[in-house]
């Protein structure tokens, strides 16, 4: 029994890890992680909605030698495009960060 548990643990540890890659099929076209907005437009057409926002992240660093600190602000431009593929399918929300595809998620049923 103990050797069976060890073998099972070994199999689970050696199995490849699952990654959640962003991809979207539009007819015969496929767009995936890292695709540009232009690639998505060419393969999927215009979305029914586009939303955009800018997220700001502030990072403070402290210089121990001079006992001073600096802060750096990074801005990330985020766009969410919604595609409606009809009433028999779920709408898809495509998320871009700084112009590159990073996420695809399902929304409500299309209409």
C-alpha positions, 0 to 999 in steps of 0.5 A: 500500500505504501509503495502504491501511494508513493508511485501515485505521488510520483505520477502526480508530481511528474504530470505537466502543470496546467496553464491557463492560456488566453485564446479565442476562436473566431470562425476559422481564425484563432488568437492567443496570448500576446496577440496584438489588437490589430491581429484580433481585429483582423481575425475577429472583426469589430467587437460590440463594445470597447471599454478602457481604463488606466491602472496606476501602480506605485512602488516605493524603494528605500535607499539604505545608504542615504536613508531616502526613498523614491517612488516610481509610478507605472501605468498600465493601459487596459482595454476590454473588448466584448464579442457577441457570437449569437444567441447560442453562444456565450459572449467573450470578453477579450482583455488587453494590457498595453495592447497585447492579449492577456485574458479571454473570459466568457460573459452572458449568453449572446443575443 
